[in-house]
Amino acid sequence: MGISVTKLLIVLAIVLVFFGGQRLRNMGSDLGSAIKNFRGALKEGEEDESAENKGEDIGGEEKSRKE
């Protein structure tokens, strides 16, 4: 019961008429930049987390831990 190609094309045509070509291009570029920023933030968070797990500060200096 998936979406057929003709139904998908009809929905795409309705969206194109409703929003217009220029606005869809803007939405696409905004969505692409949002995804790029999200991936960058995830990567940065993973780098910070791995630095903390090694006992290092983000600047590369070691932390003094009380265990």
PQR file of N, CA, C, O and H, with PARSE charges and radii, in Angstrom:
ATOM      1  N   MET A   1       0.822  -1.198   0.000 -0.4000 1.5000
ATOM      2  CA  MET A   1       0.000   0.000   0.000 -0.0000 2.0000
ATOM      3  C   MET A   1       0.860   1.254   0.000  0.5500 1.7000
ATOM      4  O   MET A   1       0.497   2.250   0.626 -0.5500 1.4000
ATOM      5  N   GLY A   2       1.966   1.224  -0.674 -0.4000 1.5000
ATOM      6  CA  GLY A   2       2.850   2.376  -0.727 -0.0000 2.0000
ATOM      7  C   GLY A   2       2.291   3.484  -1.593  0.5500 1.7000
ATOM      8  O   GLY A   2       1.219   3.357  -2.184 -0.5500 1.4000
ATOM      9  H   GLY A   2       2.262   0.415  -1.183  0.4000 1.0000
ATOM     10  N   ILE A   3       3.019   4.545  -1.657 -0.4000 1.5000
ATOM     11  CA  ILE A   3       2.628   5.688  -2.481 -0.0000 2.0000
ATOM     12  C   ILE A   3       3.106   5.432  -3.902  0.5500 1.7000
ATOM     13  O   ILE A   3       4.285   5.169  -4.136 -0.5500 1.4000
ATOM     14  H   ILE A   3       3.890   4.648  -1.177  0.4000 1.0000
ATOM     15  N   SER A   4       2.182   5.510  -4.837 -0.4000 1.5000
ATOM     16  CA  SER A   4       2.566   5.287  -6.229 -0.0000 2.0000
ATOM     17  C   SER A   4       3.226   6.544  -6.795  0.5500 1.7000
ATOM     18  O   SER A   4       3.151   7.626  -6.213 -0.5500 1.4000
ATOM     19  H   SER A   4       1.224   5.723  -4.646  0.4000 1.0000
ATOM     20  N   VAL A   5       3.869   6.367  -7.940 -0.4000 1.5000
ATOM     21  CA  VAL A   5       4.584   7.483  -8.568 -0.0000 2.0000
ATOM     22  C   VAL A   5       3.608   8.572  -8.995  0.5500 1.7000
ATOM     23  O   VAL A   5       3.911   9.758  -8.862 -0.5500 1.4000
ATOM     24  H   VAL A   5       3.929   5.488  -8.413  0.4000 1.0000
ATOM     25  N   THR A   6       2.442   8.185  -9.506 -0.4000 1.5000
ATOM     26  CA  THR A   6       1.479   9.196  -9.961 -0.0000 2.0000
ATOM     27  C   THR A   6       0.949  10.020  -8.784  0.5500 1.7000
ATOM     28  O   THR A   6       0.778  11.233  -8.903 -0.5500 1.4000
ATOM     29  H   THR A   6       2.196   7.221  -9.614  0.4000 1.0000
ATOM     30  N   LYS A   7       0.692   9.367  -7.653 -0.4000 1.5000
ATOM     31  CA  LYS A   7       0.228  10.109  -6.480 -0.0000 2.0000
ATOM     32  C   LYS A   7       1.304  11.059  -5.981  0.5500 1.7000
ATOM     33  O   LYS A   7       1.009  12.179  -5.565 -0.5500 1.4000
ATOM     34  H   LYS A   7       0.831   8.381  -7.556  0.4000 1.0000
ATOM     35  N   LEU A   8       2.551  10.609  -6.024 -0.4000 1.5000
ATOM     36  CA  LEU A   8       3.657  11.454  -5.592 -0.0000 2.0000
ATOM     37  C   LEU A   8       3.802  12.670  -6.505  0.5500 1.7000
ATOM     38  O   LEU A   8       4.045  13.778  -6.027 -0.5500 1.4000
ATOM     39  H   LEU A   8       2.791   9.699  -6.362  0.4000 1.0000
ATOM     40  N   LEU A   9       3.656  12.474  -7.802 -0.4000 1.5000
ATOM     41  CA  LEU A   9       3.740  13.592  -8.747 -0.0000 2.0000
ATOM     42  C   LEU A   9       2.589  14.579  -8.553  0.5500 1.7000
ATOM     43  O   LEU A   9       2.783  15.789  -8.667 -0.5500 1.4000
ATOM     44  H   LEU A   9       3.459  11.574  -8.191  0.4000 1.0000
ATOM     45  N   ILE A  10       1.400  14.071  -8.264 -0.4000 1.5000
ATOM     46  CA  ILE A  10       0.262  14.958  -8.025 -0.0000 2.0000
ATOM     47  C   ILE A  10       0.498  15.803  -6.784  0.5500 1.7000
ATOM     48  O   ILE A  10       0.244  17.008  -6.794 -0.5500 1.4000
ATOM     49  H   ILE A  10       1.242  13.087  -8.171  0.4000 1.0000
ATOM     50  N   VAL A  11       0.980  15.184  -5.723 -0.4000 1.5000
ATOM     51  CA  VAL A  11       1.270  15.928  -4.489 -0.0000 2.0000
ATOM     52  C   VAL A  11       2.359  16.961  -4.738  0.5500 1.7000
ATOM     53  O   VAL A  11       2.260  18.090  -4.258 -0.5500 1.4000
ATOM     54  H   VAL A  11       1.186  14.206  -5.715  0.4000 1.0000
ATOM     55  N   LEU A  12       3.400  16.588  -5.487 -0.4000 1.5000
ATOM     56  CA  LEU A  12       4.475  17.519  -5.808 -0.0000 2.0000
ATOM     57  C   LEU A  12       3.964  18.702  -6.617  0.5500 1.7000
ATOM     58  O   LEU A  12       4.377  19.837  -6.379 -0.5500 1.4000
ATOM     59  H   LEU A  12       3.480  15.671  -5.877  0.4000 1.0000
ATOM     60  N   ALA A  13       3.073  18.453  -7.566 -0.4000 1.5000
ATOM     61  CA  ALA A  13       2.497  19.538  -8.373 -0.0000 2.0000
ATOM     62  C   ALA A  13       1.665  20.476  -7.511  0.5500 1.7000
ATOM     63  O   ALA A  13       1.724  21.693  -7.686 -0.5500 1.4000
ATOM     64  H   ALA A  13       2.738  17.531  -7.759  0.4000 1.0000
ATOM     65  N   ILE A  14       0.890  19.925  -6.583 -0.4000 1.5000
ATOM     66  CA  ILE A  14       0.074  20.768  -5.701 -0.0000 2.0000
ATOM     67  C   ILE A  14       0.963  21.623  -4.808  0.5500 1.7000
ATOM     68  O   ILE A  14       0.683  22.805  -4.604 -0.5500 1.4000
ATOM     69  H   ILE A  14       0.842  18.936  -6.440  0.4000 1.0000
ATOM     70  N   VAL A  15       2.031  21.035  -4.274 -0.4000 1.5000
ATOM     71  CA  VAL A  15       2.961  21.790  -3.428 -0.0000 2.0000
ATOM     72  C   VAL A  15       3.640  22.889  -4.239  0.5500 1.7000
ATOM     73  O   VAL A  15       3.832  23.999  -3.742 -0.5500 1.4000
ATOM     74  H   VAL A  15       2.257  20.076  -4.440  0.4000 1.0000
ATOM     75  N   LEU A  16       4.001  22.587  -5.476 -0.4000 1.5000
ATOM     76  CA  LEU A  16       4.637  23.579  -6.346 -0.0000 2.0000
ATOM     77  C   LEU A  16       3.697  24.741  -6.624  0.5500 1.7000
ATOM     78  O   LEU A  16       4.127  25.894  -6.612 -0.5500 1.4000
ATOM     79  H   LEU A  16       3.845  21.685  -5.879  0.4000 1.0000
ATOM     80  N   VAL A  17       2.437  24.465  -6.872 -0.4000 1.5000
ATOM     81  CA  VAL A  17       1.463  25.527  -7.114 -0.0000 2.0000
ATOM     82  C   VAL A  17       1.220  26.329  -5.837  0.5500 1.7000
ATOM     83  O   VAL A  17       1.110  27.554  -5.880 -0.5500 1.4000
ATOM     84  H   VAL A  17       2.087  23.528  -6.882  0.4000 1.0000
ATOM     85  N   PHE A  18       1.139  25.645  -4.720 -0.4000 1.5000
ATOM     86  CA  PHE A  18       0.840  26.313  -3.450 -0.0000 2.0000
ATOM     87  C   PHE A  18       1.976  27.225  -2.998  0.5500 1.7000
ATOM     88  O   PHE A  18       1.733  28.367  -2.610 -0.5500 1.4000
ATOM     89  H   PHE A  18       1.228  24.649  -4.685  0.4000 1.0000
ATOM     90  N   PHE A  19       3.217  26.731  -3.045 -0.4000 1.5000
ATOM     91  CA  PHE A  19       4.351  27.507  -2.545 -0.0000 2.0000
ATOM     92  C   PHE A  19       5.073  28.298  -3.630  0.5500 1.7000
ATOM     93  O   PHE A  19       5.584  29.382  -3.349 -0.5500 1.4000
ATOM     94  H   PHE A  19       3.415  25.803  -3.360  0.4000 1.0000
ATOM     95  N   GLY A  20       5.129  27.805  -4.827 -0.4000 1.5000
ATOM     96  CA  GLY A  20       5.864  28.471  -5.895 -0.0000 2.0000
ATOM     97  C   GLY A  20       7.298  27.973  -5.956  0.5500 1.7000
ATOM     98  O   GLY A  20       7.836  27.475  -4.966 -0.5500 1.4000
ATOM     99  H   GLY A  20       4.713  26.925  -5.056  0.4000 1.0000
ATOM    100  N   GLY A  21       7.909  28.109  -7.115 -0.4000 1.5000
ATOM    101  CA  GLY A  21       9.249  27.585  -7.338 -0.0000 2.0000
ATOM    102  C   GLY A  21      10.328  28.261  -6.507  0.5500 1.7000
ATOM    103  O   GLY A  21      11.192  27.589  -5.945 -0.5500 1.4000
ATOM    104  H   GLY A  21       7.472  28.513  -7.919  0.4000 1.0000
ATOM    105  N   GLN A  22      10.285  29.575  -6.425 -0.4000 1.5000
ATOM    106  CA  GLN A  22      11.321  30.316  -5.691 -0.0000 2.0000
ATOM    107  C   GLN A  22      11.279  29.992  -4.202  0.5500 1.7000
ATOM    108  O   GLN A  22      12.318  29.808  -3.569 -0.5500 1.4000
ATOM    109  H   GLN A  22       9.583  30.122  -6.881  0.4000 1.0000
ATOM    110  N   ARG A  23      10.090  29.925  -3.657 -0.4000 1.5000
ATOM    111  CA  ARG A  23       9.967  29.635  -2.226 -0.0000 2.0000
ATOM    112  C   ARG A  23      10.420  28.212  -1.906  0.5500 1.7000
ATOM    113  O   ARG A  23      11.008  27.970  -0.852 -0.5500 1.4000
ATOM    114  H   ARG A  23       9.245  30.074  -4.171  0.4000 1.0000
ATOM    115  N   LEU A  24      10.148  27.264  -2.818 -0.4000 1.5000
ATOM    116  CA  LEU A  24      10.610  25.891  -2.610 -0.0000 2.0000
ATOM    117  C   LEU A  24      12.128  25.819  -2.643  0.5500 1.7000
ATOM    118  O   LEU A  24      12.727  25.083  -1.858 -0.5500 1.4000
ATOM    119  H   LEU A  24       9.671  27.461  -3.674  0.4000 1.0000
ATOM    120  N   ARG A  25      12.761  26.571  -3.539 -0.4000 1.5000
ATOM    121  CA  ARG A  25      14.229  26.601  -3.587 -0.0000 2.0000
ATOM    122  C   ARG A  25      14.791  27.163  -2.283  0.5500 1.7000
ATOM    123  O   ARG A  25      15.770  26.646  -1.744 -0.5500 1.4000
ATOM    124  H   ARG A  25      12.274  27.168  -4.177  0.4000 1.0000
ATOM    125  N   ASN A  26      14.167  28.219  -1.787 -0.4000 1.5000
ATOM    126  CA  ASN A  26      14.620  28.804  -0.514 -0.0000 2.0000
ATOM    127  C   ASN A  26      14.453  27.815   0.635  0.5500 1.7000
ATOM    128  O   ASN A  26      15.330  27.693   1.491 -0.5500 1.4000
ATOM    129  H   ASN A  26      13.372  28.639  -2.225  0.4000 1.0000
ATOM    130  N   MET A  27      13.321  27.111   0.648 -0.4000 1.5000
ATOM    131  CA  MET A  27      13.094  26.117   1.702 -0.0000 2.0000
ATOM    132  C   MET A  27      14.133  25.001   1.620  0.5500 1.7000
ATOM    133  O   MET A  27      14.635  24.539   2.645 -0.5500 1.4000
ATOM    134  H   MET A  27      12.609  27.211  -0.047  0.4000 1.0000
ATOM    135  N   GLY A  28      14.451  24.572   0.407 -0.4000 1.5000
ATOM    136  CA  GLY A  28      15.436  23.515   0.229 -0.0000 2.0000
ATOM    137  C   GLY A  28      16.819  23.930   0.698  0.5500 1.7000
ATOM    138  O   GLY A  28      17.511  23.164   1.370 -0.5500 1.4000
ATOM    139  H   GLY A  28      14.043  24.947  -0.425  0.4000 1.0000
ATOM    140  N   SER A  29      17.220  25.140   0.345 -0.4000 1.5000
ATOM    141  CA  SER A  29      18.545  25.603   0.769 -0.0000 2.0000
ATOM    142  C   SER A  29      18.587  25.832   2.278  0.5500 1.7000
ATOM    143  O   SER A  29      19.600  25.549   2.918 -0.5500 1.4000
ATOM    144  H   SER A  29      16.658  25.763  -0.200  0.4000 1.0000
ATOM    145  N   ASP A  30      17.498  26.338   2.850 -0.4000 1.5000
ATOM    146  CA  ASP A  30      17.445  26.525   4.304 -0.0000 2.0000
ATOM    147  C   ASP A  30      17.505  25.182   5.025  0.5500 1.7000
ATOM    148  O   ASP A  30      18.181  25.048   6.045 -0.5500 1.4000
ATOM    149  H   ASP A  30      16.676  26.568   2.330  0.4000 1.0000
ATOM    150  N   LEU A  31      16.800  24.196   4.492 -0.4000 1.5000
ATOM    151  CA  LEU A  31      16.812  22.869   5.097 -0.0000 2.0000
ATOM    152  C   LEU A  31      18.200  22.242   4.994  0.5500 1.7000
ATOM    153  O   LEU A  31      18.673  21.612   5.940 -0.5500 1.4000
ATOM    154  H   LEU A  31      16.251  24.305   3.663  0.4000 1.0000
ATOM    155  N   GLY A  32      18.845  22.415   3.855 -0.4000 1.5000
ATOM    156  CA  GLY A  32      20.198  21.888   3.678 -0.0000 2.0000
ATOM    157  C   GLY A  32      21.197  22.519   4.633  0.5500 1.7000
ATOM    158  O   GLY A  32      22.030  21.818   5.209 -0.5500 1.4000
ATOM    159  H   GLY A  32      18.462  22.927   3.086  0.4000 1.0000
ATOM    160  N   SER A  33      21.125  23.824   4.808 -0.4000 1.5000
ATOM    161  CA  SER A  33      22.055  24.482   5.726 -0.0000 2.0000
ATOM    162  C   SER A  33      21.750  24.107   7.178  0.5500 1.7000
ATOM    163  O   SER A  33      22.664  24.018   7.997 -0.5500 1.4000
ATOM    164  H   SER A  33      20.449  24.393   4.340  0.4000 1.0000
ATOM    165  N   ALA A  34      20.478  23.889   7.501 -0.4000 1.5000
ATOM    166  CA  ALA A  34      20.127  23.467   8.860 -0.0000 2.0000
ATOM    167  C   ALA A  34      20.689  22.077   9.150  0.5500 1.7000
ATOM    168  O   ALA A  34      21.200  21.828  10.242 -0.5500 1.4000
ATOM    169  H   ALA A  34      19.735  23.961   6.836  0.4000 1.0000
ATOM    170  N   ILE A  35      20.597  21.180   8.185 -0.4000 1.5000
ATOM    171  CA  ILE A  35      21.138  19.831   8.363 -0.0000 2.0000
ATOM    172  C   ILE A  35      22.652  19.882   8.494  0.5500 1.7000
ATOM    173  O   ILE A  35      23.232  19.164   9.308 -0.5500 1.4000
ATOM    174  H   ILE A  35      20.182  21.382   7.297  0.4000 1.0000
ATOM    175  N   LYS A  36      23.292  20.727   7.695 -0.4000 1.5000
ATOM    176  CA  LYS A  36      24.749  20.870   7.761 -0.0000 2.0000
ATOM    177  C   LYS A  36      25.173  21.397   9.134  0.5500 1.7000
ATOM    178  O   LYS A  36      26.129  20.888   9.719 -0.5500 1.4000
ATOM    179  H   LYS A  36      22.820  21.311   7.033  0.4000 1.0000
ATOM    180  N   ASN A  37      24.481  22.398   9.646 -0.4000 1.5000
ATOM    181  CA  ASN A  37      24.798  22.941  10.962 -0.0000 2.0000
ATOM    182  C   ASN A  37      24.551  21.914  12.068  0.5500 1.7000
ATOM    183  O   ASN A  37      25.315  21.836  13.030 -0.5500 1.4000
ATOM    184  H   ASN A  37      23.705  22.812   9.170  0.4000 1.0000
ATOM    185  N   PHE A  38      23.485  21.129  11.927 -0.4000 1.5000
ATOM    186  CA  PHE A  38      23.175  20.103  12.923 -0.0000 2.0000
ATOM    187  C   PHE A  38      24.266  19.038  12.954  0.5500 1.7000
ATOM    188  O   PHE A  38      24.703  18.628  14.030 -0.5500 1.4000
ATOM    189  H   PHE A  38      22.864  21.192  11.146  0.4000 1.0000
ATOM    190  N   ARG A  39      24.706  18.591  11.788 -0.4000 1.5000
ATOM    191  CA  ARG A  39      25.784  17.602  11.724 -0.0000 2.0000
ATOM    192  C   ARG A  39      27.078  18.157  12.313  0.5500 1.7000
ATOM    193  O   ARG A  39      27.800  17.446  13.012 -0.5500 1.4000
ATOM    194  H   ARG A  39      24.351  18.924  10.914  0.4000 1.0000
ATOM    195  N   GLY A  40      27.375  19.435  12.029 -0.4000 1.5000
ATOM    196  CA  GLY A  40      28.568  20.058  12.592 -0.0000 2.0000
ATOM    197  C   GLY A  40      28.511  20.127  14.105  0.5500 1.7000
ATOM    198  O   GLY A  40      29.514  19.902  14.782 -0.5500 1.4000
ATOM    199  H   GLY A  40      26.789  20.012  11.461  0.4000 1.0000
ATOM    200  N   ALA A  41      27.326  20.443  14.640 -0.4000 1.5000
ATOM    201  CA  ALA A  41      27.178  20.513  16.090 -0.0000 2.0000
ATOM    202  C   ALA A  41      27.321  19.131  16.719  0.5500 1.7000
ATOM    203  O   ALA A  41      27.907  18.995  17.792 -0.5500 1.4000
ATOM    204  H   ALA A  41      26.512  20.626  14.090  0.4000 1.0000
ATOM    205  N   LEU A  42      26.789  18.108  16.057 -0.4000 1.5000
ATOM    206  CA  LEU A  42      26.946  16.742  16.571 -0.0000 2.0000
ATOM    207  C   LEU A  42      28.408  16.330  16.585  0.5500 1.7000
ATOM    208  O   LEU A  42      28.887  15.731  17.548 -0.5500 1.4000
ATOM    209  H   LEU A  42      26.313  18.218  15.185  0.4000 1.0000
ATOM    210  N   LYS A  43      29.109  16.656  15.513 -0.4000 1.5000
ATOM    211  CA  LYS A  43      30.527  16.304  15.423 -0.0000 2.0000
ATOM    212  C   LYS A  43      31.325  17.037  16.498  0.5500 1.7000
ATOM    213  O   LYS A  43      32.203  16.454  17.134 -0.5500 1.4000
ATOM    214  H   LYS A  43      28.720  17.143  14.731  0.4000 1.0000
ATOM    215  N   GLU A  44      31.016  18.308  16.695 -0.4000 1.5000
ATOM    216  CA  GLU A  44      31.700  19.102  17.717 -0.0000 2.0000
ATOM    217  C   GLU A  44      31.420  18.545  19.104  0.5500 1.7000
ATOM    218  O   GLU A  44      32.317  18.498  19.946 -0.5500 1.4000
ATOM    219  H   GLU A  44      30.303  18.781  16.178  0.4000 1.0000
ATOM    220  N   GLY A  45      30.181  18.124  19.349 -0.4000 1.5000
ATOM    221  CA  GLY A  45      29.823  17.543  20.637 -0.0000 2.0000
ATOM    222  C   GLY A  45      30.549  16.229  20.879  0.5500 1.7000
ATOM    223  O   GLY A  45      30.965  15.946  22.002 -0.5500 1.4000
ATOM    224  H   GLY A  45      29.453  18.163  18.665  0.4000 1.0000
ATOM    225  N   GLU A  46      30.702  15.429  19.839 -0.4000 1.5000
ATOM    226  CA  GLU A  46      31.428  14.164  19.978 -0.0000 2.0000
ATOM    227  C   GLU A  46      32.902  14.416  20.272  0.5500 1.7000
ATOM    228  O   GLU A  46      33.507  13.695  21.064 -0.5500 1.4000
ATOM    229  H   GLU A  46      30.364  15.659  18.926  0.4000 1.0000
ATOM    230  N   GLU A  47      33.481  15.430  19.641 -0.4000 1.5000
ATOM    231  CA  GLU A  47      34.883  15.760  19.894 -0.0000 2.0000
ATOM    232  C   GLU A  47      35.073  16.238  21.326  0.5500 1.7000
ATOM    233  O   GLU A  47      36.045  15.864  21.983 -0.5500 1.4000
ATOM    234  H   GLU A  47      32.988  16.016  18.998  0.4000 1.0000
ATOM    235  N   ASP A  48      34.152  17.064  21.813 -0.4000 1.5000
ATOM    236  CA  ASP A  48      34.229  17.537  23.193 -0.0000 2.0000
ATOM    237  C   ASP A  48      34.092  16.375  24.176  0.5500 1.7000
ATOM    238  O   ASP A  48      34.801  16.302  25.179 -0.5500 1.4000
ATOM    239  H   ASP A  48      33.363  17.368  21.279  0.4000 1.0000
ATOM    240  N   GLU A  49      33.172  15.478  23.868 -0.4000 1.5000
ATOM    241  CA  GLU A  49      32.948  14.333  24.749 -0.0000 2.0000
ATOM    242  C   GLU A  49      34.159  13.410  24.779  0.5500 1.7000
ATOM    243  O   GLU A  49      34.526  12.904  25.840 -0.5500 1.4000
ATOM    244  H   GLU A  49      32.596  15.537  23.052  0.4000 1.0000
ATOM    245  N   SER A  50      34.782  13.186  23.631 -0.4000 1.5000
ATOM    246  CA  SER A  50      35.952  12.312  23.614 -0.0000 2.0000
ATOM    247  C   SER A  50      37.122  12.963  24.347  0.5500 1.7000
ATOM    248  O   SER A  50      37.928  12.266  24.963 -0.5500 1.4000
ATOM    249  H   SER A  50      34.484  13.596  22.769  0.4000 1.0000
ATOM    250  N   ALA A  51      37.226  14.291  24.288 -0.4000 1.5000
ATOM    251  CA  ALA A  51      38.283  14.990  25.010 -0.0000 2.0000
ATOM    252  C   ALA A  51      38.057  14.881  26.516  0.5500 1.7000
ATOM    253  O   ALA A  51      39.010  14.733  27.281 -0.5500 1.4000
ATOM    254  H   ALA A  51      36.572  14.858  23.787  0.4000 1.0000
ATOM    255  N   GLU A  52      36.801  14.952  26.939 -0.4000 1.5000
ATOM    256  CA  GLU A  52      36.490  14.820  28.361 -0.0000 2.0000
ATOM    257  C   GLU A  52      36.752  13.397  28.843  0.5500 1.7000
ATOM    258  O   GLU A  52      37.199  13.199  29.973 -0.5500 1.4000
ATOM    259  H   GLU A  52      36.027  15.072  26.319  0.4000 1.0000
ATOM    260  N   ASN A  53      36.484  12.426  28.013 -0.4000 1.5000
ATOM    261  CA  ASN A  53      36.710  11.031  28.400 -0.0000 2.0000
ATOM    262  C   ASN A  53      38.193  10.723  28.549  0.5500 1.7000
ATOM    263  O   ASN A  53      38.568   9.836  29.315 -0.5500 1.4000
ATOM    264  H   ASN A  53      36.121  12.587  27.096  0.4000 1.0000
ATOM    265  N   LYS A  54      39.027  11.439  27.833 -0.4000 1.5000
ATOM    266  CA  LYS A  54      40.473  11.238  27.933 -0.0000 2.0000
ATOM    267  C   LYS A  54      41.063  12.001  29.113  0.5500 1.7000
ATOM    268  O   LYS A  54      42.251  11.864  29.403 -0.5500 1.4000
ATOM    269  H   LYS A  54      38.723  12.160  27.211  0.4000 1.0000
ATOM    270  N   GLY A  55      40.252  12.800  29.794 -0.4000 1.5000
ATOM    271  CA  GLY A  55      40.735  13.574  30.924 -0.0000 2.0000
ATOM    272  C   GLY A  55      41.392  14.868  30.495  0.5500 1.7000
ATOM    273  O   GLY A  55      42.182  15.447  31.241 -0.5500 1.4000
ATOM    274  H   GLY A  55      39.286  12.912  29.558  0.4000 1.0000
ATOM    275  N   GLU A  56      41.073  15.319  29.310 -0.4000 1.5000
ATOM    276  CA  GLU A  56      41.651  16.557  28.802 -0.0000 2.0000
ATOM    277  C   GLU A  56      40.567  17.608  28.694  0.5500 1.7000
ATOM    278  O   GLU A  56      39.390  17.296  28.516 -0.5500 1.4000
ATOM    279  H   GLU A  56      40.431  14.849  28.703  0.4000 1.0000
ATOM    280  N   ASP A  57      40.973  18.827  28.800 -0.4000 1.5000
ATOM    281  CA  ASP A  57      40.084  19.948  28.594 -0.0000 2.0000
ATOM    282  C   ASP A  57      39.968  20.170  27.095  0.5500 1.7000
ATOM    283  O   ASP A  57      40.738  19.598  26.324 -0.5500 1.4000
ATOM    284  H   ASP A  57      41.929  19.080  28.945  0.4000 1.0000
ATOM    285  N   ILE A  58      39.033  20.979  26.680 -0.4000 1.5000
ATOM    286  CA  ILE A  58      38.869  21.271  25.262 -0.0000 2.0000
ATOM    287  C   ILE A  58      40.124  21.939  24.709  0.5500 1.7000
ATOM    288  O   ILE A  58      40.472  21.720  23.548 -0.5500 1.4000
ATOM    289  H   ILE A  58      38.407  21.444  27.306  0.4000 1.0000
ATOM    290  N   GLY A  59      40.796  22.732  25.496 -0.4000 1.5000
ATOM    291  CA  GLY A  59      42.018  23.397  25.072 -0.0000 2.0000
ATOM    292  C   GLY A  59      43.217  22.468  25.047  0.5500 1.7000
ATOM    293  O   GLY A  59      44.288  22.878  24.600 -0.5500 1.4000
ATOM    294  H   GLY A  59      40.514  22.910  26.438  0.4000 1.0000
ATOM    295  N   GLY A  60      43.082  21.252  25.502 -0.4000 1.5000
ATOM    296  CA  GLY A  60      44.173  20.300  25.476 -0.0000 2.0000
ATOM    297  C   GLY A  60      44.883  20.128  26.800  0.5500 1.7000
ATOM    298  O   GLY A  60      45.779  19.291  26.910 -0.5500 1.4000
ATOM    299  H   GLY A  60      42.212  20.919  25.865  0.4000 1.0000
ATOM    300  N   GLU A  61      44.508  20.899  27.810 -0.4000 1.5000
ATOM    301  CA  GLU A  61      45.134  20.787  29.119 -0.0000 2.0000
ATOM    302  C   GLU A  61      44.450  19.679  29.900  0.5500 1.7000
ATOM    303  O   GLU A  61      43.244  19.475  29.769 -0.5500 1.4000
ATOM    304  H   GLU A  61      43.780  21.579  27.721  0.4000 1.0000
ATOM    305  N   GLU A  62      45.213  18.968  30.705 -0.4000 1.5000
ATOM    306  CA  GLU A  62      44.640  17.878  31.479 -0.0000 2.0000
ATOM    307  C   GLU A  62      43.889  18.407  32.679  0.5500 1.7000
ATOM    308  O   GLU A  62      44.271  19.404  33.291 -0.5500 1.4000
ATOM    309  H   GLU A  62      46.194  19.134  30.810  0.4000 1.0000
ATOM    310  N   LYS A  63      42.812  17.712  33.000 -0.4000 1.5000
ATOM    311  CA  LYS A  63      42.015  18.064  34.176 -0.0000 2.0000
ATOM    312  C   LYS A  63      42.577  17.314  35.375  0.5500 1.7000
ATOM    313  O   LYS A  63      43.139  16.226  35.245 -0.5500 1.4000
ATOM    314  H   LYS A  63      42.502  16.902  32.503  0.4000 1.0000
ATOM    315  N   SER A  64      42.416  17.911  36.526 -0.4000 1.5000
ATOM    316  CA  SER A  64      42.788  17.183  37.750 -0.0000 2.0000
ATOM    317  C   SER A  64      41.512  16.548  38.274  0.5500 1.7000
ATOM    318  O   SER A  64      40.552  17.245  38.601 -0.5500 1.4000
ATOM    319  H   SER A  64      41.960  18.794  36.632  0.4000 1.0000
ATOM    320  N   ARG A  65      41.504  15.230  38.354 -0.4000 1.5000
ATOM    321  CA  ARG A  65      40.316  14.495  38.798 -0.0000 2.0000
ATOM    322  C   ARG A  65      40.506  14.027  40.225  0.5500 1.7000
ATOM    323  O   ARG A  65      41.594  13.614  40.626 -0.5500 1.4000
ATOM    324  H   ARG A  65      42.284  14.663  38.088  0.4000 1.0000
ATOM    325  N   LYS A  66      39.441  14.100  40.970 -0.4000 1.5000
ATOM    326  CA  LYS A  66      39.433  13.557  42.321 -0.0000 2.0000
ATOM    327  C   LYS A  66      38.665  12.257  42.270  0.5500 1.7000
ATOM    328  O   LYS A  66      37.456  12.266  42.039 -0.5500 1.4000
ATOM    329  H   LYS A  66      38.557  14.436  40.643  0.4000 1.0000
ATOM    330  N   GLU A  67      39.321  11.164  42.475 -0.4000 1.5000
ATOM    331  CA  GLU A  67      38.661   9.867  42.431 -0.0000 2.0000
ATOM    332  C   GLU A  67      38.701   9.190  43.768  0.5500 1.7000
ATOM    333  O   GLU A  67      38.188   8.081  43.914 -0.5500 1.4000
ATOM    334  H   GLU A  67      40.303  11.157  42.663  0.4000 1.0000
TER
END
